[in-house]
Amino acid sequence: MISFIFVALAFIPAGAHFFAMFNKMKLDGTSYLAAQRAYDGWSLFGIVVLGALLSTAALAVLLYRSGGSFGLIVVAFLSIGATQFAFWTLTYPVNRATRNWTILPENWELLRRQWEYSHAIAAGLNALALLLVFISALRTAAR
């Protein structure tokens, strides 16, 4: 239950980024900078991601040798871990280059694509993790 809550909470900002992306990609530079202010303070969701990682790791340990549910949780854990890989290799460098979207460098459109697509990748990975934790819970409940 705890893993499900943390993974679901981790999906909320990722999903919000994904669904906003389509409209934000149409914005000019000034409007895009203004829109990015909506994400100020979202770094606090890192606590939720840490909770999702730790709780799915703990659940994997508890489910070890229990068959399919163990594998599902391991893949969920790896999916959440992959969101962090995407963040630190794709998103964070853009945050630094744009000073958290307070300036528009010359290549800002390329940076915007990288930033937006990195969040789309994270949303997909978070959705996968949530689905796997849900399926694992259903399997456990059915037993």
Backbone as a ProteinNet text record, in pm:
[ID]
protein_1_A
[PRIMARY]
MISFIFVALAFIPAGAHFFAMFNKMKLDGTSYLAAQRAYDGWSLFGIVVLGALLSTAALAVLLYRSGGSFGLIVVAFLSIGATQFAFWTLTYPVNRATRNWTILPENWELLRRQWEYSHAIAAGLNALALLLVFISALRTAAR
[TERTIARY]
82.5	0	87.4	191.6	279	348	395	458.8	361.5	239.4	139	115.9	106.9	84	201.3	322.7	440.2	454.7	432.7	446	336.7	215.6	107.1	138.8	190.5	226.9	340.6	432.8	542.8	492	383	327.2	257.3	208	130.2	209	327.8	398.4	445.5	483.3	527.9	414	296.4	179.9	142.9	152.2	121.4	216.7	344.9	442.1	406.6	374.3	343.9	224.2	116.2	-4.5	5.7	92.3	114.3	208.4	290.7	394.4	339.5	230.2	178.1	143.1	87.2	56.1	180.1	268	387.5	483.6	486.2	576.6	538.6	417.3	370.9	405.7	451.6	473.7	601.6	598.5	721.8	807.7	929.2	1024.4	975.7	921.4	875.8	761.5	667.8	553.9	599.5	697.7	748	815.1	895.3	958	851.6	746.3	638.9	570.4	544.8	479.1	565	694.6	785	780.9	736.4	727.3	627.1	536.5	439.4	509.3	633.4	704.4	797.6	800.2	884.2	842.4	937.9	911.1	881	870.7	838.3	952.4	1068.4	1180.6	1149.9	1054.6	1015.1	955.2	908.1	856.6	968.5	1093.4	1204.4	1189.2	1126.7	1101.6	1009.5	909.4	815.3	886.3	972.4	1047	1135.8	1202	1283.6	1196.8	1079.6	986.3	944.1	920.9	883.1	997.2	1118.4	1234.7	1254	1254.4	1279.2	1167.3	1043.4	932	923	953	950.6	1069.8	1182.7	1296.7	1262	1201.3	1161.4	1056.7	962.7	860.4	922.4	1019.3	1087.9	1155.4	1215.8	1279.7	1174	1060.5	953.3	893.2	889.8	828.1	926.2	1051.8	1152.7	1106.6	1119.9	1080.5	929.5	855.3	709.3	655.1	742.8	696.4	686.4	580	562.8	557.3	501.4	491	628.1	722	858.1	914.4	901.6	953.5	886.6	756.7	684.4	736.4	759.6	806.9	950.3	1031.7	1168.9	1167.8	1083	1074.6	1017.4	923.8	872	983.2	1061.5	1175	1273	1304.6	1397.6	1339.9	1209.7	1145.5	1156.8	1135.6	1148.4	1294.1	1385.6	1527.2	1562.9	1502.4	1529.2	1479.3	1373.8	1329.6	1438.9	1510.3	1619	1735.6	1761.8	1865.3	1828.9	1703.1	1656.7	1668.4	1632.2	1640.6	1784.5	1874.1	2011.3	2090.2	2052.6	2127.4	2062.1	1931.6	1861.6	1801.3	1730.5	1659.3	1751.1	1828.4	1911.6	2010.9	2077.3	2167.9	2094.8	1971.3	1893.2	1857.2	1821.3	1791.8	1912.1	2029.3	2150.5	2175.2	2160.2	2187.7	2091.5	1970.9	1869.6	1847.2	1930.2	1913.9	1769.8	1727.1	1589.8	1487.1	1511.6	1422.9	1396.5	1504.7	1495.9	1563.4	1638.9	1700.4	1676.8	1682.8	1670.5	1802.9	1881.8	2005.1	1972	2072.7	2053.7	1986.1	2020.4	1965.3	1846.8	1768.9	1662.9	1558.5	1529.8	1428.6	1475	1602.3	1658.9	1655.1	1692	1688.2	1545.4	1449.9	1309.3	1266.2	1299.7	1262.5	1322.5	1451.4	1516.1	1446.7	1414.9	1351.5	1213.2	1134.6	997.8	996.9	1079.7	1082.6	1138	1230.8	1281.9	1170.8	1084.1	970.4	867.8	852.8	762.4	813.6	944.4	1006	979.3	1000.6	976.8	830.7	739.9	597	565.6	620.8	599.2	654	773.4	835.4	757.4	710.1	629	495.8	435.7	309.6	330.7	441.1	472.9	489.8	563.9	584.8	452.4	365.8	235.9	151.9	150.5	76.2	128.7	260.7	319.8	290.9	296.8	265.1	117.4	32.2	-110.6	-137.4	-76.7	-94.3	-41.8	71.6	127.3	29.9	-31.1	-128.1	-249.8	-294.9	-408.8	-373.4	-254.1	-211.2	-205.6	-151.9	-140.5	-278.7	-369.9	-505.2	-581.3	-550.2	-620	-577.1	-461.6	-412.5	-478.2
-119	0	126.1	127	244	267.2	160.9	174.7	230.6	181.3	228.7	379.1	423.9	566.2	649.5	609.2	685.9	687.8	573	567	651.7	646.6	729.5	878.1	915.7	1056	1100.1	1009.7	1044	1064.2	996.8	1011	1145.7	1205.9	1329.9	1440.2	1480.4	1587.1	1543.7	1416.9	1367.9	1375	1332.9	1340.1	1483.6	1571.7	1713.2	1771.8	1740.8	1786.8	1734.7	1607.3	1545.8	1613.2	1629.6	1683.8	1833.2	1904	2046.4	2065.6	1966	1976.9	2019	1963.3	1988	2135.1	2198.1	2340.4	2427	2387.1	2468.2	2471.4	2366.9	2364.5	2469.5	2522	2624.1	2766.2	2782.4	2915.9	2979.7	3111.8	3184.6	3189.7	3240.4	3238.8	3308.3	3427.4	3504.2	3431.8	3381.3	3308.8	3178.3	3113.1	2987	3011.6	3117.3	3150.7	3175.5	3246.7	3274.1	3144.1	3055.2	2928	2841.9	2849.7	2767.9	2806	2924.9	2965.7	2879.1	2814.5	2726.2	2609.7	2578.4	2464.4	2501.7	2628.2	2668.3	2589.9	2531.9	2456.2	2308.6	2266	2127.1	2032.9	2086.2	1999.9	1925.5	1976.1	1906.7	1769.8	1747.3	1615.4	1511.6	1554.8	1461.2	1371.6	1423.4	1344.7	1227.8	1253.5	1149.4	1043.9	1089.5	995.7	907.1	966.3	887.8	786.5	829	736.3	623.3	655.1	551.5	453	504.6	415.6	325.6	384.5	306.7	206.3	249	158	43.3	69.4	-41.6	-134.6	-80.1	-166.9	-255.7	-196.9	-275.2	-380.2	-342.6	-438	-552.2	-520.8	-625.7	-724.6	-674.9	-763.4	-852.1	-793.6	-870.6	-975.5	-944.6	-1035.6	-1132.2	-1124.7	-1212.5	-1357.4	-1431	-1572	-1593.7	-1488.6	-1507.7	-1515.6	-1530.9	-1547.1	-1416.4	-1404.7	-1292.3	-1155.6	-1146.6	-1015.9	-956.3	-1037.8	-989.4	-924.5	-991.9	-938.4	-807.7	-798.9	-675.1	-558.4	-584.9	-477.7	-439.5	-535.4	-502.4	-412.1	-444	-359.8	-222.1	-217.8	-88.3	-5.7	-69.4	-1.8	50.3	-33.8	6.4	120.7	119.6	228.1	360.2	355.8	477.8	523.6	428.6	463.1	525.6	474.5	529.1	672.7	707.5	848	938.2	888.9	969	979.7	873	878	982.8	981.3	1080.1	1221.2	1238	1372.3	1422.4	1342.8	1389.4	1400.4	1324.7	1332.3	1423.7	1444	1524	1652.9	1643.7	1759.5	1854.6	1802	1886.6	1971.9	1917.6	2005.1	2123.7	2101.8	2212.4	2312.5	2263.6	2354.5	2443.4	2384.7	2463.8	2563.6	2520	2607.9	2725.8	2706.9	2812	2879	2841.1	2888.7	2867.6	2744.8	2704.5	2788.7	2806.7	2879.4	3022	3088.4	3231.7	3311.6	3242.2	3306	3218.5	3281.2	3206.7	3213.3	3105.5	3102.9	3101.6	3120.7	3124.4	2997.6	2882.9	2754.4	2709.8	2804.3	2773.1	2676.2	2681.3	2591.4	2445.3	2423.9	2289.4	2242.9	2332.7	2300	2272.4	2349.1	2326.1	2186.4	2147.7	2013.3	1906	1921.8	1823.1	1818.6	1933.7	1942	1878	1915.8	1863.6	1713.5	1668.3	1525.6	1443	1498.1	1424.4	1403.8	1502.4	1486.3	1388.5	1384.7	1287.2	1145.1	1127.9	997.6	958.5	1052.5	1024.7	991.4	1060.6	1031.6	888.4	847.1	709.9	607.2	634	541.9	537.3	652.6	656.4	585.4	602.7	533.2	381.9	338.5	195.9	144.3	216.3	173.9	164.7	263.3	262.7	143.1	117.2	2.7	-128.6	-142	-265.8	-286.4	-179.7	-191.2	-228.3	-168.3	-199.4	-345.9	-393.1	-533.6	-627.3	-590.9	-672.3	-680.1	-568	-566.4	-652.1	-645.7	-729.5	-877.4	-913.2	-1053.8	-1101.1	-1015.6	-1051.8	-1067.2	-976.9	-982.8	-1105.6	-1148.3	-1264	-1395.3	-1396	-1520.1	-1552
0	0	0	80.3	87.4	-46.7	-108.2	-239.5	-341.5	-339.8	-434.2	-416.4	-292	-264.6	-314.5	-281.1	-324.1	-476.7	-539.5	-685.2	-751.7	-696.9	-750.7	-733.6	-617.5	-594.2	-686.6	-716.5	-807.5	-950.6	-985	-1119.3	-1138.5	-1032.8	-1045.3	-1116.3	-1067.4	-1138.5	-1277.2	-1290.5	-1421.6	-1522.4	-1482	-1569.4	-1602.4	-1503.6	-1528	-1631.5	-1619.8	-1719.3	-1858.1	-1864.5	-1993.9	-2061.2	-1987.3	-2048.9	-2077.9	-2007.7	-2036.9	-2155.7	-2183.2	-2285.8	-2421	-2462.6	-2596.6	-2617.1	-2516.8	-2527.4	-2508	-2419	-2392	-2509.7	-2589.2	-2704.3	-2808.7	-2804.8	-2898.8	-2854.4	-2731.5	-2675.1	-2728.4	-2739.5	-2771.1	-2644.8	-2658.1	-2547.3	-2421.6	-2434.8	-2318.1	-2247.7	-2325.4	-2267	-2202.4	-2264.7	-2208.9	-2073.5	-2065.2	-1936.3	-1829.9	-1866.3	-1770.4	-1727.9	-1824.3	-1792.4	-1700.2	-1716.5	-1635.5	-1487.3	-1454.5	-1314.3	-1238.6	-1309.9	-1244.7	-1173.8	-1215.2	-1157.7	-1042.8	-1005.5	-892.3	-767.7	-700.4	-578.4	-600.4	-727	-752.9	-717.7	-690.6	-651.8	-522	-445.4	-322.5	-351.4	-475.1	-511.6	-511.5	-503.7	-491.9	-370.5	-267.1	-145.9	-179.1	-261.4	-302	-387.2	-477.2	-561.8	-474.8	-376.9	-284	-210	-166.8	-101	-192.7	-320.3	-417.5	-438.4	-450.4	-467.7	-346.2	-228.4	-106.5	-79.5	-99.1	-68.3	-169.6	-297.3	-393.3	-372	-329.5	-296.8	-177.9	-76.2	41.5	4.2	-81.3	-124.7	-205	-287.4	-364.2	-269.4	-165.5	-66.7	-0.7	34.5	98.6	4.8	-124	-220.7	-285	-244.7	-302.6	-290.4	-395.9	-405.9	-406	-438.5	-441.3	-583.3	-678.8	-816.5	-892.5	-969.7	-1061.2	-997.2	-877.8	-812.5	-784.2	-749.8	-725.1	-850.7	-963.3	-1088.5	-1126.9	-1105.2	-1135.7	-1052.4	-926.2	-837	-870.4	-906.9	-947	-1070.2	-1166.9	-1286.8	-1251.7	-1159.3	-1113.3	-1049.1	-964.4	-901	-1006.4	-1103.6	-1209.5	-1292.7	-1312.9	-1387.7	-1312.8	-1183.7	-1103.3	-1102.8	-1091	-1098.5	-1232.2	-1339.1	-1473.1	-1485.7	-1411.6	-1414.8	-1359.5	-1260.2	-1204.6	-1301.4	-1373.7	-1475.8	-1581.3	-1625.2	-1723.6	-1667.8	-1541.4	-1482.4	-1479.7	-1425.7	-1405.9	-1535.9	-1638.8	-1765	-1868	-1859.8	-1960.4	-1905.2	-1794.8	-1740.7	-1666.6	-1573.7	-1488.6	-1567.6	-1669.7	-1747.3	-1812.3	-1853.6	-1910.9	-1802	-1685.6	-1573.9	-1543.9	-1548.4	-1523.2	-1635.1	-1760.2	-1874.7	-1882.3	-1830	-1835.4	-1699.9	-1602.9	-1464.5	-1418.7	-1434.3	-1400.5	-1475	-1601.7	-1692.6	-1648	-1605	-1577.7	-1688.5	-1776.3	-1892.5	-2015	-2130.8	-2256.3	-2330.9	-2324.4	-2402.8	-2552.7	-2633.3	-2778.2	-2830.7	-2775	-2820.5	-2734.2	-2685.7	-2590.6	-2646.8	-2777.2	-2833	-2829.6	-2856.7	-2845.4	-2699.7	-2609.2	-2466.1	-2420.1	-2470.5	-2433.8	-2477	-2600.5	-2647.3	-2556.4	-2522.8	-2435.6	-2300.7	-2245.2	-2113.7	-2117.3	-2216.6	-2226	-2253.2	-2346.1	-2378.1	-2262.3	-2187.1	-2070	-1967.6	-1954.5	-1863.7	-1920.1	-2051.1	-2112	-2088.3	-2100.9	-2072.7	-1927.9	-1836.9	-1694.9	-1668.9	-1736.3	-1717.5	-1761.1	-1874.9	-1921	-1824.3	-1773.4	-1677.2	-1546.3	-1500.8	-1379	-1399.2	-1516.7	-1545.9	-1546.5	-1606.2	-1606.6	-1464.6	-1382.3	-1243.1	-1168.7	-1188.4	-1121.2	-1166.2	-1294.6	-1347.5	-1289.5	-1282.4	-1231.5	-1083.1	-1005.2	-862.8	-845.3	-928.3	-923.4	-958.1	-1064.8	-1105.1	-997	-938.2	-829.5	-712.3	-678.8	-569	-602	-727.2	-768.3	-759.2	-803.5	-796.1	-650.3	-565.9	-423.7	-360.9	-395.5	-340.7	-390.5	-512.9	-569.5	-504.8	-441.6	-378.8	-251
[MASK]
+++++++++++++++++++++++++++++++++++++++++++++++++++++++++++++++++++++++++++++++++++++++++++++++++++++++++++++++++++++++++++++++++++++++++++++++

